Amino acid sequence: MSHLSILPTVLRDVDCLCDSLRALGLNPERDSVIEGFAAESHPVLVAIQLEDGISMGWSRRPDGSLALVGDLQRLSRRRDLQPFLGQLTRAYAARAALRDGVHHHARLEFGA
């Protein structure tokens, strides 16, 4: 019997997360629900479905960060989970750095 688990992450920006997921060839769905065992469900800000039908998502934590929500028992069987999460984290970090650099540059240009 498996159930949904919620794992903290360092991710904070939902738009950046969605852009990163799209860059990895996935189709993120906003404001969705992740289903677990025995009709267990959890609302999420972003959800994806992997090619084998396993769903995972991200919800907002009280500190503003995004938590990964998913069935860890099923997800842990995937050999590509760790590489996927690494790719996602790198894609997110690159997008966030570019976004922050653009915002910083704009503030310098306009004296803000």
C-alpha positions in Angstrom: 0.0 0.0 0.0 1.4 3.3 -1.0 0.4 6.9 -0.2 1.2 10.4 -1.2 4.3 11.9 0.3 5.2 15.6 0.5 8.9 16.5 0.2 10.3 20.0 0.6 12.4 21.5 -2.2 14.3 24.7 -2.8 12.0 25.7 -5.7 9.8 28.8 -5.3 8.7 30.2 -8.6 5.7 28.3 -10.2 6.2 29.9 -13.7 9.9 29.0 -13.7 9.0 25.4 -12.7 6.4 25.1 -15.5 8.9 26.5 -18.1 11.5 24.1 -16.9 9.2 21.1 -17.1 8.2 22.1 -20.6 11.9 22.4 -21.6 12.2 18.8 -20.4 9.4 17.7 -22.8 6.6 17.5 -20.2 3.2 19.2 -20.1 2.6 20.7 -16.7 -1.0 21.3 -15.6 -1.7 24.2 -13.3 -4.1 23.9 -10.3 -4.6 20.2 -10.3 -5.0 17.2 -8.0 -2.6 14.3 -7.5 -4.4 11.0 -6.8 -3.0 8.4 -4.4 -4.0 5.1 -2.9 -7.6 4.5 -1.8 -9.0 7.7 -3.1 -6.3 9.8 -1.3 -5.8 13.1 -3.2 -3.8 16.3 -2.7 -4.3 19.6 -4.5 -1.2 20.9 -6.2 -0.2 24.1 -8.1 1.5 22.1 -10.8 1.1 18.5 -11.8 2.8 16.3 -14.4 2.1 12.8 -15.6 5.2 10.7 -16.5 5.1 8.3 -19.5 4.2 5.3 -17.3 1.1 7.0 -15.9 2.7 8.1 -12.5 1.7 11.6 -11.5 3.6 14.0 -9.4 3.1 17.6 -8.5 4.2 20.6 -6.4 2.3 22.5 -3.7 3.1 25.7 -1.8 4.6 25.3 1.7 4.0 27.9 4.4 7.6 29.2 3.9 6.8 30.0 0.2 8.8 27.1 -1.2 7.3 24.4 -3.4 7.0 20.8 -2.1 7.1 17.8 -4.3 4.0 15.6 -3.9 3.9 12.1 -5.2 3.6 8.4 -4.4 7.1 7.7 -3.3 6.7 4.0 -3.4 5.8 4.1 -7.1 8.2 6.9 -7.9 11.2 5.1 -6.2 10.8 2.2 -8.7 11.7 4.5 -11.6 15.4 4.3 -12.4 15.3 7.7 -14.0 13.8 9.6 -11.1 17.1 11.0 -9.7 18.5 12.0 -13.1 15.1 13.6 -13.9 15.0 15.6 -10.7 18.6 16.7 -11.3 17.8 17.8 -14.8 14.8 19.7 -13.5 16.7 21.4 -10.8 19.4 22.5 -13.2 16.9 23.8 -15.8 15.0 25.7 -13.0 18.3 27.2 -11.7 19.3 28.3 -15.1 16.0 30.0 -15.8 15.9 31.6 -12.4 19.4 33.0 -12.9 18.6 34.4 -16.3 15.3 35.9 -15.0 17.1 37.4 -12.0 19.9 38.8 -14.2 17.4 40.4 -16.5 15.5 42.0 -13.6 18.8 43.2 -12.1 19.9 44.7 -15.4 16.5 46.4 -15.8 16.8 48.0 -12.4 20.3 49.3 -13.2 19.1 50.8 -16.5 16.1 52.5 -15.0 17.9 53.5 -11.7 15.5 51.4 -9.5 
